[in-house]
Amino acid sequence: LKPRRYKRVTPVSAAANGSGVFNGTSKYLSAARNTAFLPVANEDFTFEAWVYLTATPTEPVIGAQIVGLGEYGTDSDWVFGVTSSLQASLYLNATITSYTNTTTLLLNTWNHVAASRSGTGTNNLKVFVNGVGTSFTTNSTTVFSGLRNLTIGADQNGDEAILTGFISNLRIVKGTAVYTANFTPPTAPLTAITNTSLLLLMNATPFVDTSVNAFTITNTGPVTYSSSVSPF
């Protein structure tokens, strides 16, 4: 008998990873305000994303917003963005303070940025750029008093702090400090780990929240999708 020949089957890969394209004018994403985005006093949290800037932010205070509730000012809860000096910065309204990593982000390349709060000890709030933290601060406040929705790539009205470039793999975790010391940035798409409140992978379904919450994402502009510009 002749040996049976089997046809080779190519494994089906996971959905390709890409990014959302923000043009620096009026394109942004948003989700309705929810307590899942609102850590309380002393609660751990993590905000993170991959960001590829193609222009230096020009807004004088916060620069360009990656993600946040409201905008830099008295009506916001928190804003995580990139300053006009190309530094990752977390603004917390309860303390009216910005916590800024002194590392300069590079234009036209991917940068991983993250901010986390862990426990109640000294230097429990950290801001990281490409896995390296330089802003270690003690913080235990309840940050949140405003009424704004969550916005990505711009402030709550889409007319200030608008980002020019690409965002991918944006994750909000309420209840866990994912990063507490220097780390190697992720080399694969993020996953919905325990306590993930929002996860935008920017893959074949780019503007769908793949956390257990499955929040509806509103696309204004609209933000477009790039399958070729990816951090992975």
Secondary structure, DSSP 8 states (H G I E B T S, - for coil): ------------------EEEEESSS-EEEE---GGG---TT--EEEEEEEEESS----SSS-EEEEEES-SSTT-SEEEEE-TTS-EEEEETTTTEEEE--S---TTSEEEEEEEE-SSSTT-EEEEETTEEEEEE------------EEESS-TTSSSS--EEEEEEEEEEES--S-SS-----SS-----TTEEEEE--SSSTT---STT----EEES--EEESS----
